[in-house]
């Protein structure tokens, strides 16, 4: 194998698209196996497949979310910020390649999980699942587009950094899921508050602020006339940008609910502490 062929953290090369899909299949098979193991380890709450698939996915993301976010951040830290247009267009790193492949695998499994959840819901509640599933599908396609052309990977890694917010979202779901709630309440009752604050903060940083910056830099790079961007096709330039816009719009709509829940929790905490202080003074 030539030294100039990029490889991921496991040593799998980034070559032609046919071979890339074989490697992607290995990543996906690994995530599927991890999902099944997590389902087996999760406390049983109904039938294994129907009732435990979401609990298993939550357990899967507890380690997978931080690892994915770390790989994405490492992949773009040296190739996206403070670099040349050529570097942002043509470079790749082992951690960045693994982040993209891991993201596709996790989102494929996540799409199946959300579809199963939607089927089990009452039809009137399906609307809230549509955004999540659409978000998964278009994000997968954007990454596959990057894998096909083997360009623009630093930007893809930077966009995957939005999953830093998912780390705290998953922790929050862990505290609220019926399979884990009793254990959390008994052993780590503070996790819910920590997750809520972390979700609110990381959502602002990585979804509300970072995504528009990525869109701005994307436009600036591809309208610069730099020779490294001239071979980029309209599909690989326009489609990922459209996905970033969609992710940002969805994030804004989701943040309304997150902010509302965050402020409600803060007011409740303030009243609780204020009430305690008032009681002490009264005594």
C-alpha positions in Angstrom: 0.0 0.0 0.0 1.3 3.4 -0.9 2.3 5.7 1.9 0.2 8.6 0.5 -3.1 6.7 0.7 -4.9 8.0 3.8 -6.0 5.5 6.4 -8.3 5.6 9.5 -7.4 4.8 13.1 -7.8 1.1 12.4 -5.6 1.2 9.4 -8.4 0.9 6.8 -7.4 2.8 3.7 -9.6 5.5 2.0 -9.5 4.3 -1.6 -12.2 3.9 -4.3 -15.9 4.1 -3.4 -16.5 0.3 -3.8 -13.8 -0.5 -1.3 -15.0 2.4 0.9 -18.5 0.9 1.2 -16.9 -2.4 2.2 -15.1 -0.7 5.0 -18.3 1.2 5.9 -20.0 -2.1 6.1 -17.5 -3.3 8.7 -18.1 -0.2 10.7 -21.8 -0.6 10.5 -21.6 -4.3 11.4 -19.6 -3.3 14.5 -22.2 -0.8 15.6 -25.0 -3.3 15.0 -23.2 -5.8 17.2 -22.7 -3.1 19.9 -26.4 -2.1 19.6 -27.5 -5.8 20.1 -25.1 -6.2 23.1 -26.4 -2.9 24.6 -30.0 -4.2 24.2 -29.1 -7.4 25.9 -27.5 -5.5 28.8 -30.2 -2.9 29.2 -32.9 -3.6 31.9 -35.9 -5.3 30.2 -38.8 -3.1 29.6 -41.2 -5.0 27.4 -40.2 -7.2 24.5 -36.5 -7.3 23.6 -36.8 -5.8 20.2 -39.8 -3.5 20.5 -39.3 -2.3 24.1 -35.6 -2.5 24.6 -34.2 -1.1 21.3 -34.3 2.5 22.5 -32.8 1.6 25.9 -30.0 -0.2 24.1 -29.4 2.7 21.8 -29.1 5.0 24.8 -26.5 2.7 26.4 -24.7 2.4 23.0 -24.4 6.2 22.8 -23.0 6.7 26.3 -19.5 5.7 25.2 -20.0 6.1 21.4 -21.1 9.8 21.6 -18.0 11.1 23.4 -15.7 8.9 21.2 -17.3 10.1 18.0 -17.2 13.8 19.1 -13.5 13.4 20.1 -12.6 11.9 16.7 -14.5 14.6 14.8 -12.9 17.4 16.9 -9.4 15.9 16.5 -10.0 15.4 12.8 -10.9 19.0 12.1 -8.7 20.7 14.7 -5.5 20.5 12.5 -7.2 20.6 9.1 -10.1 23.1 9.4 -9.3 26.0 11.7 -6.5 28.3 10.7 -5.6 26.4 7.6 -5.5 27.0 3.9 -8.4 26.4 1.5 -6.4 23.5 -0.1 -6.0 21.8 3.3 -9.8 22.2 4.1 -10.6 20.8 0.6 -8.2 17.9 0.1 -6.7 16.8 3.4 -7.8 14.0 5.7 -6.6 12.5 9.0 -7.0 9.0 10.5 -9.4 10.3 13.2 -11.4 12.4 10.7 -11.9 9.4 8.4 -13.0 7.2 11.3 -15.3 10.0 12.6 -17.1 10.1 9.2 -17.4 6.3 8.9 -18.5 6.0 12.6 -21.1 8.7 12.2 -22.6 7.0 9.1 -22.7 3.7 11.0 -24.3 5.2 14.1 -26.8 7.1 12.1 -27.8 4.1 10.1 -28.6 2.2 13.3 -30.1 5.2 14.8 -32.5 5.6 11.9 -33.8 2.0 12.4 -34.2 2.7 16.1 -36.3 5.9 15.4 -38.4 4.1 12.9 -39.2 1.4 15.4 -40.0 4.0 18.0 -42.3 5.8 15.5 -44.2 2.6 14.6 -44.8 2.0 18.3 -46.1 5.5 18.8 -49.7 6.7 18.2 -50.0 8.1 14.7 -50.8 11.6 16.1 -47.2 11.7 17.6 -45.4 10.7 14.4 -44.7 14.3 13.4 -41.9 14.7 15.9 -40.2 11.7 14.5 -40.1 12.9 10.9 -37.5 15.6 11.7 -35.3 13.2 13.5 -35.4 10.6 10.7 -35.0 13.1 8.0 -32.0 14.6 9.9 -30.4 11.2 10.0 -31.0 10.3 6.4 -29.7 13.6 4.8 -26.7 13.6 7.2 -25.8 10.1 6.1 -26.0 11.0 2.5 -23.9 14.1 3.0 -21.1 12.0 4.6 -21.4 9.4 1.9 -21.0 12.2 -0.7 -17.8 13.1 1.0 -16.6 9.5 1.1 -17.4 9.1 -2.6 -15.4 12.2 -3.7 -12.8 11.9 -1.0 -12.7 15.6 -0.6 -14.0 18.2 2.0 -13.6 15.9 4.9 -12.4 18.5 7.4 -15.7 20.4 6.9 -17.7 17.2 7.4 -15.8 16.5 10.6 -16.4 20.0 11.8 -20.1 19.5 11.2 -20.1 16.2 13.0 -18.9 18.2 16.1 -22.6 19.0 16.6 -22.7 15.6 18.3 -21.1 17.1 21.3 -24.7 18.3 22.2 -25.9 14.7 21.6 -23.6 13.5 24.4 -25.6 15.5 26.9 -28.9 14.8 25.2 -28.3 11.0 25.5 -27.3 11.4 29.2 -30.5 13.3 29.8 -32.5 10.6 28.1 -30.7 8.0 30.2 -31.9 9.7 33.4 -35.5 9.8 32.1 -35.9 6.4 30.4 -38.1 4.0 32.4 -35.4 1.3 32.3 -32.7 3.4 34.0 -34.6 6.1 35.9 -34.9 4.2 39.3 -31.1 3.4 39.2 -30.2 7.0 38.3 -32.4 8.4 41.0 -30.8 6.2 43.6 -27.2 6.4 42.6 -26.6 9.6 40.6 -29.5 12.0 41.1 -27.4 14.9 40.0 -26.9 13.6 36.5 -30.2 15.0 35.2 -29.3 18.6 36.2 -25.7 18.3 34.8 -27.1 16.8 31.5 -29.6 19.6 31.1 -27.0 22.4 31.6 -24.6 20.6 29.3 -27.2 20.1 26.6 -28.3 23.8 26.8 -24.7 25.1 26.6 -23.3 22.7 23.9 -26.4 23.2 21.8 -25.7 26.9 21.6 -22.0 26.5 20.9 -22.0 23.5 18.5 -25.4 23.8 16.8 -26.6 27.4 16.9 -23.2 29.1 16.5 -20.8 26.6 14.9 -23.0 25.5 12.0 -23.5 29.1 10.6 -19.7 29.5 10.8 -19.2 26.3 8.8 -21.7 27.5 6.2 -20.0 30.9 5.9 -16.6 29.4 5.5 -18.0 26.8 3.0 -19.3 29.7 0.8 -16.1 31.7 1.1 -14.0 28.7 0.1 -16.0 27.7 -2.9 -16.4 31.2 -4.2 -12.7 32.0 -3.8 -11.5 30.6 -7.1 -8.8 28.6 -5.3 -7.5 25.8 -7.7 -8.1 23.1 -5.1 -11.9 23.7 -5.3 -12.2 23.8 -9.1 -12.7 20.0 -9.4 -15.5 19.9 -6.9 -18.8 19.0 -8.4 -22.0 20.9 -7.9 -23.4 17.9 -6.0 -20.7 17.8 -3.4 -20.7 21.5 -3.0 -24.5 22.2 -2.9 -25.9 19.1 -1.2 -23.7 19.2 2.0 -24.4 22.9 2.3 -28.1 22.3 2.0 -27.8 19.6 4.7 -26.0 22.1 7.0 -28.8 24.6 6.5 -31.4 22.0 7.3 -29.5 20.8 10.4 -29.3 24.5 11.6 -33.0 25.1 11.0 -34.0 21.9 12.8 -31.6 22.8 15.6 -33.3 26.2 16.1 -36.7 24.5 16.4 -35.3 21.9 18.8 -33.6 24.6 20.9 -36.9 26.3 21.6 -37.9 23.1 23.5 -34.5 22.7 25.1 -34.4 26.3 26.3 -38.0 26.1 27.6 -37.1 23.0 29.6 -33.9 24.5 30.8 -35.5 27.7 32.1 -38.3 25.7 33.7 -35.7 23.6 35.6 -33.7 26.7 36.6 -36.9 28.4 37.9 -37.8 25.3 39.9 -34.3 25.1 41.3 -34.4 28.8 42.3 -37.7 28.5 44.0 -36.5 25.4 45.9 -33.4 27.1 47.1 -35.2 30.4 47.8 -37.9 28.5 49.7 -35.2 26.8 51.8 -33.6 30.1 52.6 -36.9 31.7 53.5 -37.7 28.8 55.8 -34.4 29.1 57.6 -35.0 32.8 58.1 -38.5 32.2 59.4 -37.1 29.9 61.9 
